[in-house]
């Protein structure tokens, strides 16, 4: 059975080293569109995150939010800007020479000058973080998939209900169709009789006109195709994996056939049933847009 594209999952993992939080939101989208927000110092892991997410979610807009916090103080590493320090020393030596200054230029003084020394946090061990992040991602994805499965089941149940309603409407149209031709023949006879002063009626002409009308308004092929499409939809929604695009195509075919019936039938009662059919088809289309 197909999944919905709407889901949510959240997972937290903490040990003596790291705390990892993952939140995933998914909504419907024509394609697989994955957006990842995570700390910049872990950007090298983004590709692995996308690969894991795309391996489990085939379609939809997916937003992944990741935060990672160290639970122990991380070492800081001082870094000397040697080029800048050399420039400071050269400038100081030039100044001392020109102004006749004396006294040593201390190391402490040079280190105290702006931007000579910067302190950076030690690089993160990406493999160490990934082991934890992967676990949290899998847990959040499990939740997303469970919600998408549950919602997908409800969508399929609703679609099948709509399919049954449409099938019932098709039965009504088929039952009504022969009556439309008979009623047309009767109206035609009445009109022709009113134009004949002597009341003489030409049965052959009435029969020919009625036969022509019957041919033009024949909807047998459309009804057969409608029932075939409905059967295909019933089978399709029982499949596993992405079916949303296929279902959207089948909805277009349903609309095509029911519109043809509406234009050919030339009958108010059938037109009313056609409107009801189109309403149910539109509801199937709306549900199909939410299926993976």
N, C-alpha and C positions, 0 to 999 in steps of 0.2 A: 504494500500500500504506500502511496506517495506521501511525502512530508510537506508540511506547510513551510513557508519561508519566514514565518514569524517565530522568534524564540529569544530566550534570555538565559544566561548562565553566569554564575559568579563562583570563584574559588579563591581560597586563601591558604597559603602554605608557609609555615614558619618552623625553623629549627634553631640551633644555637648560632647559626651564621647569618641567615638571611630571612627576610619576610617578603613573600611574593604575593601580590594581589592581581587577579585577572578578572575582567568583566567583559562579557561578549553580548552584544545586541544584534539581532538580525531582523530585517524587514524585507518585503518583496522588492524585487528588481529583475529586469529582463535578463541580466547576465550575473556572473559572479563578480562582485565589486567589494574588495576587502580593504578596509582602512585600519591601520595600526598606529596607535599612539603609545609610545614607550620612552623610557629615559634615553637621552642622547648618548650617554656613555655605553649603552647597550645596543646601539643601532646596528651593529654587525650581526645581531641575532634576528633582525627583522625578517630576513629572507627565510630563515628556518620557521619562524612563526607563521608566515604566509603559507609556506608549503604544508605545514601541519593542518592549518585551518582549511585550506582548499582541498586537502585529501579527504575531509569529512563533510564539507558543506559544498554542494555542487552549484548552487545558484542562490542569489539574494544579495542584498546589501548587508555586509558584515562589518561591524565596528568593534575593534578589539582595544581595550584599555588595559595597560600593564603598568604597575608600579612595583619597584624593587627597593627595599631598604636593608642596609647592613645592620645587624643586631650587635655587632662588636665594633669598637673603634678601629678604623682602618688606618694603616700607616700613611704618613705624609712624607713626601720626598722633596727636599729643597733642590732647586735647580738654579745654577748660576748662568746669567747671560754674559758669557765671556766677551763677546764683542763689545757690549755696552760697558762692561767693567774696564776693558782696555782703553776705551775711548775716554772714560772718566780719568784714568791714571795719566794718559797722555796729556789731557787738558790740564790736569793739576801740575804736572811737571813743567808744561809750557808756562803756566801762570807763575809758578815758583821761580823759574828762570828769569822771566821778564820783570817780575817785581822784586827779585832778590830775596825771596822768602827762604827761610831755613826750617829745619825740623823734618822728621821722618813722616812719610805718608803711611798711616797704619792700615792694617788689613781690616780692622773693625770699622774704620771710617769708610773704606771703599764698600764694604758689605752693607753699610747703612744707607748708601745712596739709592735714590728711587730706581726701582725695577731691576736692580742688579741681581737680587735674589727673589725668586718666586717659589711658593710652596704648593705642590700639587699632590692630590690624593693618589695613592698607589693604584696602578691599573687594575681593573676588575678582571678576575679570572672568568672569562666568558663560559668556558665549559662547566665550571662549577655552578654558575648561575643557571645555565641552560638545563641542567639536570633537574633543578627545582622548578624552573619556569615550564618545562615540558609537562611535568606532572600536573601543575596547576591548570595549564591550558587544556589538557586532556579531560580533567574533571569538569571544567567549565563547558567544554564542548559536549560532554555527556549530558549535561543538564539542558543545553540548547537543543540537542537532538531529541531528547525525550519530550520536550515541549513541542517541538516541531512535529514529532510523530503523533502526539495527542491531538494537536490542532489539525493535522492532516487527516486524521481519522474522522474528526467532526466535519471537515469540509467535504470529504468523500460521501459521508452519510447525507449531507444536505444536497450534494449534486445528484446522488441517486434518487432522492426524493423528487427533485425537479425533473429528472429524466422520466420517472414514472408518470408524473403529471403530464408531461408533453406527450408521452405515449397514449395516455387517455384522451388528450385533445386530438391526436392524430386519428384515433378510432372514431371520434365524433365527426371529424371532417370526412372520413371515408364513408360513414353511414349517411351523411348528408349529401354527398356528391351526386348520387343518382337522382335524388329528389330535385336537385337544382335543375337538371336537364328536363325532368318531367314537368316541373312547374313552368319552365320557360316555354315548352311546347304548348302547354295549356294557355299561357298568356298570349302566345303567338296566334293560336287559333282564334282566341277572342278578338284580338285586334284585326285579324284578316276578315273575320265574319262581319265586324262592324263596318268595313269598307265595301262589302258586297251588298248591293241593294236587294238582290233576290235571295240573299242568305246562302247562296251556293258556296261551298267550301272545297278547296282543292287539297285533298289529303296528301298528294304527292309533294306539293310545295311545302306544306307544313312539315312533312317528314324530312325533306331535304334541308330546310332551315334548322330544324331541331338537330339533325345529324351533324351539320356544320358547327352549331353551337357546342354540341357534345364533344366534338373533336378539339375545338379550340380551348374548351374548359377542362379537358381531361387532365387529371392530376394524379393518375395512377403511378407514373414513374416517380414523381416527387414524393408520394407517400412511401413507396418502396425504399427510396434512398433515405428518407427521414428515419424509417425504422432501422435501416442498416447502420446509419450514423449513431443512433441511440444505442444499438447493440455494441458498436465499437467503443462508445464511451463507457458503457458498463464494464467491458473487458479492460479498457485502458486504466480505469481508476483502481483496478485490483492489482496492477503491476507495481513492482518496487522500483525505486529510482525516479529520476526526474521525468515528469510527464507534462508539465505545465504548458510547454510550447505546442506539443501534440494536441493537447486538449483545447488550446486556444484555436488551433486550426479547425478542429472538429466543430467548435462553436460557430465559426465562420460558415462552415458548410451547412449547419442547421439553419442559420439565418438565410442563407441563399435559397434553400428549398422552401422554407416557410414563406418567404417573400414572393417566390414564384407562384405558390399556391394562392396567396392573397390576390395577386394580380390576375390569375387565370380563372379563379372560381366565380367571380362576379356575383357574389351572394352575400347578403348582410349577415346571415347567421354564421357562415364560414369566416367572414371577415372578423366577427367578434371573437371566434375561437382562435383565429390567427393572432389577434392582439394578445390574448392570454398566453399563447405559445411564445411569442416574442418576449413577453415579460419574464417568463421562466428561463428562456435562453439567455437573456441579459443577466439574470441572477447567477446562472452557471458561469458565464463569462467573468463576472466579478470574483467568484470563488476560484476560478481557474488561475486568475492573476496572482493568487496567494499560494498556489501550489508550486513546489520546487520543480 
